[in-house]
Amino acid sequence: MIIKKYIPLIFLVFITVTNYCSAYEAIVHKHNESSYNHAWCSMHKGIEEFQNNDFTRVDCLTDCNAVEFDFAPKWAEAIGQALHYQRMTGKRGKVVLILENPQKEMVYYYRVLELAKIYDFDVEYVTSKILDLDNLGRCPYLDCKCNKVK
């Protein structure tokens, strides 16, 4: 009897989690995170994919910062990684948020900015302008999905 009572609740939780995961997986980015990282890291003369002693990888290690790149909706995850890289490298952590739709996604940047003041790390954002797109909207990085033949 008890099991029958909770089956609808379990089913509801399953449906909610399934729909959430499916919606999350449905997010499609025109350009790879690595393309944004490459463009920014090159401009700042950093080391891409720097490996820490614990085998985690800093997206870009510069003279001053251990930088984590992520798309705006993953802002909270980016903070955790940047703070970990700060601890591992001894360099100031930095979150660089990728804003594909700045008008809608600036809210994520402001969240990170407020937490950066409290937890003492740096933050900035980039848009597709950093990728130097051609007239067809493709970036110069051949491994980017914008250059894949469909």
Residue pairs with C-beta under 8 A, 6 or more apart in sequence:
27 71
27 73
29 71
29 100
29 145
30 100
30 128
30 137
30 145
30 146
31 128
31 131
31 139
31 144
31 145
31 146
32 141
32 143
32 144
32 145
33 69
33 70
33 71
33 98
34 141
34 143
34 144
35 131
35 139
35 141
35 143
35 144
35 146
36 69
36 96
36 98
36 126
36 130
36 131
37 48
37 59
37 60
37 69
37 96
38 48
38 141
39 126
39 130
39 131
39 132
39 139
39 141
40 60
40 67
40 69
40 96
40 126
40 130
41 47
41 48
41 59
41 60
41 62
41 67
43 130
44 60
44 62
45 62
45 63
46 60
46 61
46 62
46 65
46 67
47 58
47 60
47 61
47 62
48 59
48 60
49 57
49 58
49 59
50 57
50 58
50 60
50 61
50 66
50 89
51 57
51 58
52 58
52 85
52 88
52 89
53 88
54 88
56 81
56 84
56 85
56 88
58 66
58 67
58 68
58 85
58 88
58 89
59 67
59 68
59 69
59 96
60 67
60 69
61 67
61 89
61 91
62 91
64 91
64 92
65 91
65 92
65 93
65 94
65 122
66 82
66 85
66 86
66 88
66 89
66 91
66 92
66 93
66 94
67 82
67 85
67 93
67 94
67 95
67 96
68 78
68 81
68 82
68 85
68 93
68 94
68 95
68 96
69 78
69 96
69 98
70 77
70 78
70 81
70 95
70 96
70 97
70 98
71 97
71 98
71 100
72 97
72 98
72 99
72 100
72 105
72 108
72 109
72 125
73 105
73 108
75 95
75 97
75 108
75 109
75 111
75 112
78 95
78 97
78 112
79 95
79 112
79 115
79 119
79 121
82 93
82 94
82 95
82 121
83 93
83 119
83 121
84 93
85 91
85 93
86 92
86 93
86 121
92 120
92 121
92 122
93 121
93 122
94 121
94 122
94 123
94 124
95 112
95 116
95 121
95 122
95 123
95 124
96 123
96 124
96 125
96 126
97 105
97 108
97 109
97 112
97 123
97 124
97 125
97 126
98 125
98 126
98 127
99 105
99 106
99 108
99 109
99 125
99 126
99 127
100 127
100 128
102 125
102 127
106 125
109 123
109 125
112 123
113 123
116 122
116 123
128 139
131 139
131 140
131 141
132 139
132 140
133 139
134 140
137 146
138 144
138 146
138 147
139 146
139 147
141 147
